[in-house]
Amino acid sequence: MALYRNLVTDLIRHEKLQTTEPKAKEVKSMAERVITLGKKGNLHARRQALAFLYDVKMVDKLFHVLAQRYSERPGGYTRIVKLGTRKGDAAPLVQLELVP
């Protein structure tokens, strides 16, 4: 669970990340839930986001930048783009990114 929380925090920080496909599919649902908390904007949602994300600055970015960006969007804040396979173990690599 700590790995997924760290990946969601990094996704909010950099707005894209490269990982394997199974991890990306799992992180996608968690990131969508956290961004929906940011759109709510109340104190309870902020505390839930603080309990999930590792960086306080990313919670501020979530509630001020991303909440305004996705205020009219009902869902689907992330996108998965397939990149190919990794050389070492042929794991399918993808790029998980926030849609503009």
C-alpha positions as CSV (number, residue, x, y, z in Angstrom):
1,M,0.0,0.0,0.0
2,A,2.9,2.4,0.7
3,L,4.2,1.8,-2.8
4,Y,0.8,2.9,-4.3
5,R,0.6,5.9,-2.0
6,N,4.0,7.0,-3.1
7,L,3.2,6.5,-6.7
8,V,0.0,8.6,-6.3
9,T,2.0,11.4,-4.6
10,D,4.6,11.3,-7.4
11,L,1.8,11.4,-10.0
12,I,0.4,14.6,-8.5
13,R,4.0,16.1,-8.1
14,H,5.2,15.4,-11.7
15,E,1.8,14.9,-13.4
16,K,3.1,11.8,-15.2
17,L,5.0,8.7,-14.3
18,Q,6.4,5.6,-16.0
19,T,5.7,2.2,-14.4
20,T,4.4,-1.3,-15.2
21,E,0.9,-1.8,-16.4
22,P,-0.6,-3.6,-13.4
23,K,0.8,-0.9,-11.0
24,A,-0.6,1.8,-13.3
25,K,-4.1,0.3,-13.3
26,E,-4.1,0.1,-9.5
27,V,-2.7,3.7,-9.1
28,K,-5.2,5.1,-11.6
29,S,-8.2,4.3,-9.4
30,M,-6.5,5.7,-6.3
31,A,-5.5,8.9,-8.0
32,E,-9.0,9.4,-9.4
33,R,-10.4,9.1,-5.8
34,V,-7.9,11.5,-4.4
35,I,-8.5,14.1,-7.1
36,T,-12.3,13.8,-6.4
37,L,-11.5,14.6,-2.8
38,G,-9.6,17.7,-4.0
39,K,-12.7,18.8,-6.0
40,K,-14.9,18.5,-2.8
41,G,-12.7,21.1,-1.1
42,N,-14.0,20.8,2.4
43,L,-12.1,20.2,5.6
44,H,-13.0,16.5,5.8
45,A,-11.8,15.9,2.3
46,R,-8.5,17.7,3.0
47,R,-7.8,15.6,6.1
48,Q,-8.5,12.4,4.1
49,A,-6.1,13.5,1.4
50,L,-3.5,14.4,4.1
51,A,-3.9,10.9,5.5
52,F,-3.3,9.3,2.1
53,L,-0.6,11.5,0.4
54,Y,2.9,11.8,1.8
55,D,3.6,15.4,1.0
56,V,1.7,18.4,2.4
57,K,2.7,20.5,-0.6
58,M,1.1,18.0,-2.9
59,V,-2.2,18.3,-1.0
60,D,-2.1,22.0,-1.5
61,K,-1.5,21.5,-5.2
62,L,-4.3,19.0,-5.3
63,F,-6.8,21.4,-3.7
64,H,-5.7,24.6,-5.5
65,V,-4.4,23.7,-8.9
66,L,-5.9,20.3,-9.8
67,A,-9.3,21.0,-8.3
68,Q,-9.7,24.1,-10.5
69,R,-8.4,22.3,-13.6
70,Y,-10.9,19.4,-13.2
71,S,-13.8,21.4,-11.8
72,E,-16.0,20.8,-14.8
73,R,-14.8,17.2,-15.5
74,P,-17.0,14.5,-14.0
75,G,-14.2,11.9,-14.0
76,G,-11.4,10.4,-16.1
77,Y,-8.6,12.5,-14.8
78,T,-5.8,10.1,-15.8
79,R,-4.6,8.4,-19.0
80,I,-2.6,5.3,-19.6
81,V,-0.3,5.2,-22.6
82,K,1.5,2.0,-23.5
83,L,5.2,2.3,-24.1
84,G,6.4,-1.2,-24.9
85,T,8.2,-3.8,-22.8
86,R,11.1,-3.5,-20.4
87,K,14.4,-5.0,-21.6
88,G,15.3,-7.0,-18.5
89,D,12.1,-8.9,-17.8
90,A,9.8,-8.0,-20.7
91,A,7.3,-6.4,-18.3
92,P,4.8,-4.1,-20.1
93,L,5.6,-0.5,-19.4
94,V,3.1,2.3,-19.5
95,Q,3.0,6.1,-18.8
96,L,0.3,7.2,-16.4
97,E,-0.4,10.9,-16.8
98,L,-3.0,13.5,-15.8
99,V,-5.0,14.7,-18.7
100,P,-4.7,18.5,-19.5
